Amino acid sequence: MLVILGFLMVATFMYLIMSKRATPVVGLILVPVAFGLIAGAGTGIGDMIVDGVESLAPTAALLFFAIIFFGIMIDVGLFDPLVRLILRLVRDDPARLVVGTAVLAMVVSLDGDGSTTFIITTSALLPLYLKLKVSPVVLTVVAGLANATMNIIPWGGPTVRAASALGLSPSEVFVPMIPSLVVGLLIVLGFAVHLGILERRRIGRLVWKPEMMPLGAGPSGVGTTTGDSDTTDAEVGQFAAGLDPDRPTLRPRLLPFNALLTVALLVILVLDILPIPVLFMIAAGLALAVNFPRVVDQSAAIARHSSSIVSVVAMVFAAAVLTGVFQGTGMVESMALWLTGVVPDSLGPFLAVITGVLSIPFTFFMTNDAFYFGVLPVLAETAAQYGIEPVEMARASITGQPVHMQSPLVPAILLLVTLAGVPLADHHRKVLWRAGVVSIAMLVVGVLLGQIPLG
């Protein structure tokens, strides 16, 4: 019964948000509550939800202060030079813009934090997407795919979880999967090129009319054409309307401090010296105190980013309802046991590949913690009976990450669609099948190179 209810709960939630009959926040709260009561949780459902909230509270704190910190860095002009460089490379070509989005997201994803990647990518490129009339959905799809594929790096999370759950070294799991990672990134670039070309055909290239566009004006001086055009560096600078060179929040004299603070933050984040939420709290406090010494300016800096904070944190706590009910009612455990029970003995030698395939839907519907600490050990124990090594099971299990990162249970993806102003359902329609292709390709490469056994 719990297995059936678990699958029905997930299916109902996905149907409601994909058909736009409910917002993710409403779906994440009401659907689990309804199914939890049906499962017999009774008044105990309150404790389940509180447990879920407690488990995700650090994530909510992380997102809260990460948005403040990087929002301040954007306000004070830290990323302006990077944006201008990207704009010079992109010029007026939508196709180059989309490919540039993929490359930027891949590079920034090296810090292992999806929220950081999406804040920087959207802040740098969304204004240009809007000026060039490129669909913001393309931004979320490409950035989401790039970051999700990079998510198997050891400090990204899933590789460490898989290794920890099976008592392995993260390097044993990750290093042999580097070829799979490279192929996955190449496929993401291929999707970016294709989407960029489609957007170029749809809207053409931009013709810049500087005589119609005084500095700081809106996009009224922009027209489209299917022909080629060139833009000067001065004209490129005007593309960044969201980065007004005369905005009062700029702090050019504090650029060295802000750059040093950001680098130190990312280095300490990778070294794992402090819990990430605590790290961002301290960094945000320093950024506010140094860049905006006056209390009124500090309050204004926080208020400028309040809409993003409220939207994201609300969805994180709503997701806590789903995870709390999932685990509190025993649905996750029952689904894992059912899964191992339905695998015929004849398929036992193929359990590594089966695990790779199952990681695609299971990590989408579950948190990484639930899958790697709940499901993977059961599968690995069963696979051991057929001579499959735990490290091979761990490698197979991380290939589903490109799909997992698109899940509404992942706070970072909620942050991405919120910052870009894209409905989650629209993002899912374009990204899920592409993420599935990347996951399958990574699994196939792992099998072909012998890192994941096939029978």
N, C-alpha and C positions, 0 to 999 in steps of 0.2 A: 504493500500500500504506500509506504514512504517513497519507494522508487517511482511509482506512478505519479504521486503528488509532486515529487521533485521535478520530474520532466514536464508535467503540466504547468507547474508554477513558472518555470523558465519560458515555456512556449507562450503562455498567456502574457507574460511581461513583454517578450519580444514582439508579439503581435500588436499589443497596445501602442508601443512606441514606434514601431515600423509603420503602422497605419495612421499614426498621429492622432490616435484616440485618447492619448494621455501623455503628459510631459514625463520625462524620465524621473523627476522627483516624485510625482504622484504615483507612477507605476512602481517605483522602487519601495514605496511605503505601503500602499494599499494592497498590492498583489501578494506580497509575502505575509502580511497580517491575515488576509483572508485564508490563504492556504495553511498557514500555521494553525489557525483556529480549527480548520477542517481536520488537520493532523492530530488534534487533541491537545494542543499546547495549553489551552485555557488561559488562566491568569498568569501562568508561567511565561507567557510570550513576552511579558514586560521585562523579565530578567534576561531573556534571550536577546532582546533588542538592546538593552543596556550593555550586555556583554559585547555585542557587535559595535556599539558606539565607542566603548572603551578601547576596543582593538583598533578602531580607525581614527581615534582622537589625535594620535601623533601625526597621522597623515593630514588631517584637517589643519593642524597647527603648521605643518610644513608648508602646505599650499598657501595658507593665510600670509605667513611671513615671507615666503618666496615671492608671491605676487607683489608685496610691498617693496621688497628689496630690489627686484629687477625693474619694477615700475619706477622706483627712484632713479636707478641707473639710466633708464631711458629718459626720464625727465631731465636729468642733469647733463645729458649729452654723451655718455660713455660710448654708446653704440653708433653715434652719428658717423664717425669715419668708416666703420664697417658697412653701414648702409650705403654711404656714398660710393664706396668701392664696388659693391654689388650692383648699384644702379648704373655705374659706368660700364660694367661688364654686360649687364642685361640690355642696356639702351632701351629701345622701343619695341623689343621683340617678346611677345608673350611666351613663345616656346623657350627662349633662353631664361625667362623669369621662372618658369616651372622647373626647369633643370637646375637652375641656381638654388631654388627652394630645397630640392632633394640633397644637393651637395652641402648646403649650409646646415640642414637638419642632421645629416650624417656626421659632420665635423663636430657640431655642438653636442651630439649624442654621446661623444666619447666621455663626457663627464658622468654618464650612467644615470642621469636624472631626466626623465621625460618631461617633467614640468618645466625645468630650466630650458630645455630644448624648445618647447612650444612657446614659451614666453618670448624668448629671443627671436625665434623665427617669425612669429606673427607680428611682433612689434616692428621688426625690421622690414618685413615684406608686405604686410597687409595693406598699408597705404598705397603701395605701388600696384597691387592687385586691383584695388578699387579704382585707381586712376586709369589703368589700362583696360578696365572693364572685364578683367579675367575673373571667373567664378571663384569665390572664396572656398567653395567645396573642393576645388582642385588643390588649393593650398593645404587643406586639412588632410586630404587623401595622400598627397605626396609626402608631407611632413610626417603624417601618422605612419605610413609605410616605412619610411627611412628610419625613424626612431624605433619602430617595433622590430625591424630586422637587426638593428644594432643592439637590441635589448639582451642578446645572448652573451655579451661581453661579461666576464666574471663579476665585475662590480656592478652590473646592471640589476642583479637580483635573482632571476630564475636559475642561472647556472650555479650560484652559491646555494640556493635552496635544494636543487637536485643533488649536489655533491654532499651537502650536510645531511639530507635525509637518508643517503645510502652510505655515509661514512667514507667519502672520497675526497680527493683534492680537486678544487675547481679547475686547476690547470689540466688535470687528466681528462676532464670532460670537455673543456673549451678548445684547447690547442688543436686536437685532431679535427675539430669542426670549423676551423678557419676557412678551408676551401668552400664549405657550405655557406658560410657567412659572405664570402666574396661573391659567390654566384647569386645569392639572395640580393645583395646590393646592386649587382649589375642588372638584375631583373627590375628592381625598383627604378633604376635610372632609365631602363627601357620604357617602363610605364610612364615616367615623367616626360620623356621625349614624345611619346605618343599623345599624352594628354596636352602637352604644350603645342604640338602641331595642330591638334583638333581646335584648341582655343585660338591659335593664329588664323586658322581658316574661318573660324566663326566671327572674329572681330577685326581681323586684319592687323596691320601695324599702326602705331600712333604717329600722327604728324603733329609736331610741336609748333605752335604759333606764338613765339615770344612777344610779338608786338601786341597780342591780345591778352597776355598773361603777366601782369605786374607781379613783382615779388610778393609772395604770401597770398596770392589770389587763389581761388578755387579752380576746378578743372574746366572752366568754360572755354578756355583757349585750346582745348584738345579736340582733334577730330580723328577719324579713322580712315584708312585707305588700305588697299591691297598691295600697294607699291612699296618699294624700299624707301627709307628715309634715314637721315643722319641727324644726330643731336650733338650739340657741343657740351663740354663739361659744365658750363654755366647753366645750360638748360636742364641737364641731368639733375643738378642740385635742386632745381625747383620741383622735381617730381615728388620729393619727400615732404608732402604737405603735412604729414603727421609729425614731422621733425622740423618744425619751424626754427630757422636759425636765429630768430630774434625772441624766442620764447623766454619768459622771465625766470624759468626754473633752471636755465643753463648755469653750470658752474665750471667754466673752462679752467680756472686756476686750480680747481680740485681734481682735475682729470687724473694726475698721477696717483693721488690717494684712492680715488674710486677704482682705478684699474688695479692697483695693488690689493685693495680690499676684495675685489671680485676674484682675482687670481688666487689669493690666499683662501678664500671661501671654497673654491673648486678643488684646490690641492688638499685641504683638510677634509673635504667631503670624500675624495678618493681614498685618502689614508684612513678614513673611518676612525678618527680620533675622538670625535664627539657625535652623539646622536644627531641626525640631520635636522630634525625640527629645532633642537637647541641651537645648532649652528646658524640656522637662518634667523632665529630670534635675535641672537647676538649681532649678526651682520646687519639686520634691518635696523636695530637700535643704533649701531654705530653710524650707519648711512644717514639716518634721520638726524642724529645729533650733530654730525659734522657738516652736512650739506644744508641743513635748515636749523640753525641754532635757536631761532625764535619759536616759541610754543605754537603760535598761530600758524606758522608755516609748516610745522610738523603735522598739525591737524589737517591742514589743507592737502598735504602730500598723501596722507592716508585716505582722505575723502575722495581724491581723484581716482583711486583704484577700488573704491568700495563696491561698485556694481559687480566687478569681476570676482571679488572676494566672496560676496554674498552668494552669487550664483554657484560657484564651485564648491564652497563649503557646505551649502545646502544639499548638493547632490552627493557629497561624500557621506554626510550623516544619513541621508536617505538610503544610500547603498549599504550602510551599516545595518539597516533593518533587514535587507535581503540576506546578507551574510550571517547575521545573528540567527534568523529563523532557519536558514539552511543547515547551520551547524547545530543549533540548539535542539531541533526536532530529530536530529539524526539522519536527515535526508542525504547528506554528503556521504556518510559512512555506508548507508544502505545502498546508495547508487554505486559506490566503489565495489562493495561485495557482490552486488548483482552483476556488475561488469565482468569481474573475474570468473563468476560462475557460468556465464553464458559463452565463454570462449571454449570451443570444443578442443579436446586433447589433440586432434589432428593439426590444429593451428598453433599449438604450443611452441614449436620451433620458430614461428614467425612473430612471437610476442614483441620483439623489439620494434619491428615495422608497425605492428598493430598499435603499440604504444605511441609511436610517432603520429599515426593517423588520429588516434583517439585524443591526443593532446590538443588537436585543433579545436574540436567543439568543447572538450572538457575544460580547457583553460579559459575559454570564452565565457562559459557559464559559471565557473568557479574562480575563486581567488587563487593566486599562485600558491599561497600557503596551503590551502585546502587540497590542491592537486598534488603538490610535491611532497607534502608531509602526510597526506591521507591516502591518496590513490597510488602514487608511484611505488612506495614500499611494498604494497600488496602485489602489484604487478611484477616488481623485481623479484620478490620471493617466489612467485609462481614461475617466472622465467628461468630462475636458477635451476629448476628441476629439468630444464631442457638444455642446460649448458650455456646459457646466455649470461655474460658477465654483467654485474651491476653498472659498471661504467658505460657499457654499451646501451643499457636501458636509459641511463641518465642522458646520454647524447641524443637518443631518439626523442626523449621527453621535451627537450628544449626547442625542437623544430616547430612547435605550434605557436611560438611567441608572436610572430607577425599577426596572427589572428587574435591572440589573447589581448594584445595591447589596444585593440579596437573595442573591447568589452566595456559596457557602461559601469562595470565594477572597478574599472581602472580610473582613478581620479585624474590622471594626466590627460586622458583623452577627453574627459569632460571639460577640463581646463581649455584644451585646444579648440573644441567646437564653440565654447563660450566666448573666448577671445576673438575668434573669427566670425562670430555671429551666424554660425551654420547650425541648422537643426540636426540633432544626432541621427535621425532617420535618413536625412539626405546624405550624410557622411557614410552611413552603413551601406546604403544602396550602391555607392561607387567603390567603397574600399574593401568590403568583405570578400568578394570573389578574387580580387587582386591579392589580398593578403593570403587567401587560401592557395593561390598559385605559388607565391613565394615560399610558403611553408612546405608544400609538397616538393618543390624544387630542392629545397635544403635537405629534405629527407632523402630524396633520390640521390643527390650527390653523396651524402653520407653512406648510403648503401653501396653505390658504385665504387667508392674509394675504400670500402671495407671497414669503415668506422662504426657502421651499424649493420649487424648481421642479418642476412636474408635467409632464414632457414638453416 
